[in-house]
Amino acid sequence: MLITRMNYKKGMCNFMVRRIFVQKREGFDVEAKDVLKDLKENLQIKNIEDLKILNRYDVEGISDKVFKEAKSTIFSEPQVDICYEEEYKTAKNEVMFGVEFLPGQFDQRANSLSECLQIIGGGERLATKSAKIYVLSGNLSEEEVERIKKYLINAVDSRECTLEKPKTLETEVEVPNDVQIVEGFRDMTDKNVKEFYEKYGFAMDIEDLKFCQRYFRDEEKRDPSMTEMKMIDTYWSDHCRHTTFMTKLEAVDIKWDLLEKVFDEYKKSREYVYDGKKAKDICLMDIATVAVKELKKKGMLKDLDESEEINACSIKAEIEVDGQKEEYLIMFKNETHNHPTEIEPYGGAATCLGGAIRDPLSGRVYVYQAMRVTGCGDPRAKIEDTLPNKLPQRKLTNEAARGYSSYGNQIGLATRTSNRDISSRICSKKVRNRCFNWCCTC
């Protein structure tokens, strides 16, 4: 069944898909100039002469009146943008391709567009889609174009889109008649488990799959559904479970004397903290938290506020307000998102900041400042030195900075990114919002 949205503004209905391209005017096309420079200097595409970036919007069911009003208020700003309706014509020496989010991936730009159109048009939300269009100029070979596409498109969250306009933006989803059961899962051999793992690209590892196998065999005494396996995989991913930080370190090879000294101090601290108790595995998470555990055991954290919720550190403090001392809680929240940031830097960094801010807010705490350190390698490293199936460090760094900035600004924390220093901005005298961003290692 196909459901089509309708715009009832003054009884005018138009189910046709309208398309508009928006390009920054000369002097305001900062993003295009940055990408062009990046392709020339880092990807070593010498034949590229110019690059244009256009945001493409498709809207279904919009009336002529609303479309005309939105053209210069929502789709674009006439002072800095150029609009092209329905099509953008390229020159002979130009190559054009588009990038869109994968199905199911949240499209912030399209969602905001739909909300804004609903405000000025009334009625129901309209179906919308967005894409980023790149127009390359120069004597480029097919191999160079493919290299550019591979560099600009992160296959984890995006894909190259068709340049043809669709007849409808509604996606017809076929409802499955039955839930797929993983037949024979309980009796799979190690070889079968490995094949199953590779076929479906699970985030959890093979040992996790074997654990699931033992559970369904011994406890449930049945084969699981694919839905159950995908749900377990989601909650056991690095994003939610912190497998990277909880992984047991069985062999540690340190070649720097200072780090070796620090690691020895960590092991001494472990002996003191876990004396008489079952010691936790040596892992990155324990390394990060053992010092505070030692201070607590020594009785040096008298101002620590303890409760069942220990997701963020809270300390008690007396703050002078209008000459009177009042009891306050100061919260410090760490958020780790190294793996999502590594494979999808924009969303990973945005989610990292979001988690760090949302948790204190849930404890009724006012968020004053935040800082993020992106654990990447040297962003000046050559593209060709990138490990197989990994993102270049420069792309990781820049995209993470943009993701951090985007999320902070959307929730009201004025966030400015800088790749060279720690930047800050005070957004209001009254509320004194300040947000620091440290997004790379240079």
N, C-alpha and C positions, 0 to 999 in steps of 0.2 A: 504494500500500500504506500502511496506517495502523498505526503501532506504538504500543501503549499501555503506559505504565510500570505496574509492579505493586509493591505493598507487601506483603511476606511476613511482617510482624510477627505471630508466633503464628498464622500461617495465615489471618489476616484480610485479605481483599481487598475493596476498595471503589473501583470505578472512577468513582463519582459525583464531580462537581465540587462542592467545598464552598467557600462564600464567607463572608468576614468583613470587616466595616468597623471601623476603629479610629479613634477621635476623642479628642483631648486634652481633659481635663477643664478646666472654668473655672479660670483662673489659670495653667494650664500651656499654654494655646493661644496661645503667642507667635507662631508663624508665621501663624496666621489673623488675629491682630490686626494684624500688620505688613502683610499683604496688603490688609486692609480699609483701613488708613490710606493705603497707597499708591494704591489705587483712588480714594479720596475726594480726596486732595490732588493727585496727579499726573495721574491720568486724568480727574479732575473729574467723577466719577460721584456726583452729589449725592443721588440717590434711594436709594442703597444704605444699608441700615440695619444689616445684620449679615452676617457671612461665616463659614462653617464649613469646615474642611478635614478630610477623612477619607482614610486610606490604605486602599485596597481590595485584598484578597488573594483570589485564586482558587487552589485546590489540588486536584489530581486524584489519586485513588488513596490517600487518607489514611484510616487506620482511626479509628473513634470514639475509641479509647483515646488514640492519639497526638494527635488533634485536641483533645481535652479537656485534655491535659497542655500542649499548645503554646499554647492560648488565653491563658493567664496567664503564660507564660514566654517565648514567642517572638513571638507576634503582638502582645502588649501587656504593659504593666506596670499591674496593677490600681490602684496608688496614683495614677497620673496619666492613665490611659486609660479610655475607655468602649468596649465592644465591642457590635456589633450583628451577629447571625448572619443570613446569607442576604439580608436586605434592609434598607434604611434608608428610612423613610417621611418624606416631606417635607410641610410644611404648605402651605396654599393659596397663600400669598404667597411661596413659596420656588421657586427655579429651581436645578436640579441638572445638572451636566455633569462628565464625567470626562476625564482626560488620561492617555495611555499612550505609551510609546516606540514609534517606528516599527519594523516588522518588521526584524530584523537588528541593531537598535541594542541594545547591551548594557544590561540592566536589573540594576543592582547590587542593588537591594532584593529582587527576585525570586530572584536567584541566591543571595544570603545566606540567604533564607528556605528555599530548597531544601536548602542545606547543613545548616542547623540542624535541619530536620525529619529529615534522614537520620541525624544524630547521635543524636537521641532515639528514633527509630523503627527504626533499622537498615534493612536491605534496600537497595534501589536508590534513586537520586535520584528525587524526585517532580516531576512537571510543575507549575510554578507561574507565576503572572502577577501583576503589581501595577499599580495605577493610582492616581492622585491625584484625589479627588472634591471638587469645590467646590460648596457650597450657598449660594446668594445669597438674601438677604432684602430686601424693599423693593418699592416700586412701580416696577419696572424695565421699560423699553420693550425691544422686540426689538433695536433698534439699539444700546442700551446694553449688552445682554447680549453681542451680537456684538463690540462694542468690547472688552469684558472678556476674551472668549475669545481674540481676536486678540492682546491684550496678554500674556496668561498662557501661551499656547501658542506655542512656537517651532517653526514648521513644518519646520525643518531636521532636528530629531531627534524630534519628538513629533507627536501627532495627537489629535483628540477621539475618545474611545472610545465604544462602545455601552454602554448601561446594562443591557442584558439579559445574563443569565448564560449562557455557552456550554455545550453538552453535553459538549464535550471541549476540552482545552487543547492537544492535539497538532495540529500543522499538517501537513496533507498537501501535500507538495511534489512537483510533477509534474516528473519527470526529462525534460529535453529529448531528443528523438530524435536531433537533430543540432545542431552548433554553427553559429550564424548567421554567414554570411560577408557582409561589406560589399561587395556586388556593385558593380563600377564605381568603387570608391574611387580607384583610380590615375588614372582619366580624368576625375574630377570637375572642373568649372569652379569658379572662385572663388565664383560664386553658389551652386553645389551644395554646396561646402564650408561656406559660411555657413549654408545650410539644414540640413545635417547637424549642424553645431555647435549650432544653436538647438534642433533636435529632441531631442537627447539630453542637453543641458545639461552639456557637458564643463567640467571645472575648468580644463584648459589652454585657451590662447587659439587663435584662428584660425591665427596664424602657426605655432604648434606643430603643428596639424593638417596644415598644408601641408608642414611638415618631414617628418611621418610619411608623407604622400602621396609625397613625392620618394623617401623611403627604400624603401617597398614597391614603387614603380615601378622604381627604378634598381638596387636591391640584391637584394630578394627576388623581384622580377618576378612578383608575385601580389597579390591583394587580401587584406587582413587579415581576421581574424575579429573579431566584436564583443567577444569575450573579450580579445583582444590589445589592442584599442583602450581598453577599460575598465581593463586593467592598466597601460597606459602612462599613462592619465589619472590613475590613483591615484598613481603614482610621480612624475608631473610636477605634482602639485598643490602649492599654496603650502605645505601642511603639511610635505611631504617635501623640496621643491625650493627653498624660500625665494625664489620668484619676485618677491615684493614687494621683498625686500632686494637682490636681484641685478638688478633692472630698471635699465637705463641711464637716467640723468638727463640729458636733452639740454638742457633749459631750466630754470634755477633762478631763481625770482623771490623775493627776500628784501626785506621791508619794514621789518625791524628792524635798526638799525645794528649792534648787538652781534652778532647772528647773522651778518650780512654779514662782519664782521671775523673771526669764527671760521671761516667758510667760506673766506675768503681764506687763513687760516693752514693750513687743510686742503689747499688747492691747492698751497701752497708745500711742504708736507710730501710731497705726491705727487711733485712734481718731484725732490725729494731721494731718495725711496725708489725710484722707478722710473727714475732716471738711468741710461741705457744699457740698460735693459730694456724689454720690451713692457709698457706701462702697462695696468692693468685699467680697465674702464669706471668712470666716476664713478657710484657707486650707494651706497645706504645701508649695504651691507655693507662697502664700502671705507672709507667715512667712519668706521665703527665700529672698524676694525682698523688703519688707517694709522698711528696714533700709536705703537702697539706695534711695528710694522714699522720705524719710524724709530728707536725706542730700540734695537732689536736691531741695526740697521745701524751705529749709533754705538758699539756694544759695551757698552751700559749694562745689558744683561740677562745678566750672567754667571751668575746663579743659575737661569736657565731650563733646564728639563729637556726635551730634544727627543727625539722618537721618531717612528716612522711614524704613530702615532695622535696627531693634533693636534686632536682634537675638544674637548679641554678644556686650559686653560693649567695647566702644572705647574711649580712652582718648588722648588728644593732648599733645605732649611733644616736647621739643627742645633737640635734641641730637647733641653732638659735634662730627663732622666727619672731620678728618684732619685739626683740628684747626678752623673749621667753624661750626656755629650752623645751623642745618637744622630742619625743621618741620617734625615730625613723628607722626604716630598713633600707640598706643599700645593697643592691643585687648586682652580682657579676655573673654573666652568662657566657659560656663558651659554646660555640656551635661548630661542629666538624662536618665538612662536606667535600672532602678531598676527591672522592671517586666520582660523584656526579660532575664536579667542576672539571675534572680531568677529561671526561668524555663529552660534556655539554657545559662549557664554562659559563655561558650567559645565565642559563637557568640554575646551574649549581651554585653560583655566587649569589644570585638573587634569593634562592631558597635558604642559603646559609644566613644571610642577613635577616631574612624573614623569621627564621626559627629563633635567632638570637634576640629579636625584638618581641615576637609574640609571646614567648614564655614569661618574661618579666611583666608584660602587660596583663597576662592572665593572673598574675599575683598582685594586681592593682598598683604596679610600680610605674612611675613616669620614666620614660626612656630619655636619657640625657645625651649620651654619645655612644658611638660604635666605631670599631676599627676592624678591618679585615686584612689578613695577610694571605695572599695567594701562594700556595706552596708549589710554585713552578720552578723550572730550571732557568737558565740564562735566556732571557727573551731576545738577546742579540745573536743567539746561535743560528747557524745557517739552516735553511729549510731542508736541504738535502741530508743534514745530519739527524733529522727526526727519525725516531724509532718506527718500525713498521706498525701500521694501524694506530698510530698515536697522532695527536694534534701537535702542530708546531708550537714551541713554547711562546713565541711572540703572539700567535693567535689566541692561545690559552690566556695569556696575561691581559691582552686588550679586551677580549670578550668578557672575561670575569670582571674587569673594571666597569664595563658598561652594564652588566647585570646587577652589580652592587649599586651603582648609581640609580638605575631605573627603579628598583624596588624601594630604595630609600626615599626617592622623590615622590613616588606614588602614595606612600603612606604618611607623608607629611614631614619626614626628616630631611631637611635640605642636605642633599648629598652631592658632593663634587668630587670627581675622580681626577687623579693625577698619576702618571706613570713614573714620576721622578721624585716626588716628595709627598709628605703628608699634608693634605689640604683640609681646610676647615672653613665653615661658613656659619655665621650666626643668622638664623632666619627670622628671629623676632626678639625684640627687647623683653617683652613680657614673659614668653615661655622659654626663652633661651635655648632653643634647639641647636645643638651643635653635633655634627657628624664628621668623624675623621675616616679617611679612606687611605689605606696603604695597600696597593694592589700589585706590587711586583717587587722583584729583588734588585732592580738596578738603582 
